[in-house]
Amino acid sequence: HPEHPLHLDIGFAQGEFLLKSAIENPSWNYVGLEIRAPLVEKLQRQIIATKLTNLTAIAASSLINLNIIPDNSLDRVTVFFPDPCFKTRHQKRRIINARFLNEIPAKLKPKAGILFQTDVESLYTDTLELIQNNKQFTITLNEPSVHHSTTLSARSYFEDRCLQMGWPIYRLGAVVSSCFDI
């Protein structure tokens, strides 16, 4: 359905957020990128079983495969509860990094946004700093330590788990800044 808005979810893990979203929002198209092939295969089987035509799962890393996404095609990008890569030498593997923030704007439609969630405060603060230092984005949502779900109808496994356990969620939203914004 090329006329429908396009939502990219990066690092979808078990895929429950994407699957629920595609079922609940048939007027949106969903694409999920996940580096772990068995998880992609699992979601692909679920897509076939539910006969969804608005969801695609791709085995790919956003660190090297953003070129598969057409320019000016995305209406929303979500990165929910990614691996925090605590070790300093592994932090270059984080999904949201300087390179990602420099490359993703070309893929986003004007004023399209990114929604990021984590349960790791240090990852939240590092990501906030990266986005604040990138002039291509304007922060539209900054919720440190919240205990409620997003406005999106579906929730991921980790979001549900945090809410059930009473753990804080750190949430950021940002949109591509227009060249005319002051």
N, C-alpha and C positions, 0 to 999 in steps of 0.2 A: 504494500500500500504506500507508494511513494508520496502521496499527498498528505499522509499523516505525519505529525511531529515525531522526531527521532530522539530516543533516550539511550545513552550509552552508560552501562554499568561496568566498572572496571574492578576486577578481582571478586567475582560474584560467589566464590566458594560453593556452597551447596545449592545456590540458585533459587532459594525460596522467595527472596524479594522479587527477583525478575519474573518468576513464574506467577506469583500472586498479582504482580503489577500488570502483566500481559493479559491475564484472565479478567481482572477488574477494569481494565482500561483498553478496550478493543480499538479505540480511536487513536491510540499511540502505537508506534513501532518501538521495539526494544532490541538492543544488541548488547550482549555480554561478552567481555573479554576475560579470560581466566587462563593463567599460565599452566595449571595442572590439568593435563589431558583427561584423566579419569573423571574429574568433576564436570568437565565439558561434555564428555560422553553421557554421563548420568543425566544432565539437563537436556541434552539432545533427545534421549529416550523419553523423557517426560514431555517434551514439546510434541513429539510424535504421538504419544499416548493421549494427550489432551487435544490434539489436532489444531494447535495454535498456529496461526499464519502471521502473527505480528511479533514473534520472538525468534531470535537467532543467537546461538551460542558459538563462540569462536575460541579455539585454543591459540592464544597469543599473549605476548607480553606487551603491556602499554609502554614499556621502556624502549622497545625497539620497533613496534608495529603500528604506531599511530598513522603511518603512511597508508594503511588499508582503509582509513576513514576518509571519505571525500571532504574536501574543503567546504565550508559554509553549509554543513548538513545537520549538525547536532543542535537540538533544542535544549537538552539537559544532559549533564554528566554527573553520575554519582560514584563516589568512592567511599564505601562503608566498611569500617573496621578493618583496615588493611594491616598487614604484618608491620609492626612498628620498627623492625630492624634495629634493635637496641644497640648492638655493637657498632662502634664508630665506623669500622671498615665495611659494614654492611649497609650503612645509611644511604649509600648511592643507589641501592635497590628500592628505596621507597618509591611508591607510585607517584605521589606528588612531590616533585623535586623541581629545581630551577629549569632543567631541560623540558620537562613536561609542561610547566607553566609558560614556557616560551613557544612551544609547538601547538598546544591545544587551542589557542585562540583562532587559528586559521580554520580549525574544524568546526568551530561554533558559529551559529548564526548571530547576528547583532543582538546584543542584550541577552544572549543565552547564558545559562549559568552552570556552576559546579556546586554540588552539595557534598560535603565531607563530614563524616562522623567517625569518632574513635572513643574508646574507653581509656586511652592512655594520655594523660595530661601532657607529658613531655612531647609526644607526637603532635598533639594539638598546638602547643605553643610554637614548635618548630614550623609547622605548616602555616600557622597564622603569620609568622614572621616572613616566610617565603612569599605568601600572597601579598602582604603589605608592601614588600619590597619590589613587587612586580607591577609596573605602571600600567600594564594591560588589563588589570582587574580592579574592580571596586568591590569591597566587602559589603554584602547586603545582610548577612546574618552572622552573628558572633555570639554563640551561647556556650559559655564555659560552665560545665558542671550542671547540666539540666537533668531532670528526671521525668521527661515526657517524650512522647513520640513525635516524629516529624509530621508535617501536614500531608505527606504522601500517604495514600490509603494502605499500602502494603508496608510490612516491616521485615527486616532481615532477622535471621536467627540470633545474631549477636545483639541487635537492638532489643529484641524480645527478652533475651537473657538479662541484659543490663536492667531493663525496666522491672522484671520479676525479682531480681536480686536487690534492687534499690541502689545499684551502682550508678555513678554519674556518667553522662554521655557528654562529650565535647563536640560541638557542632559548628561548622563554618559554611557559609554560602558566599559565592562571589559571582559577579557577572563581568562579561567583557566590557571594558570601558569604551565608549565611543570616542573617536578622535575629536569630537566636538565638545566632549565633557570638559568642564573647567574645574 
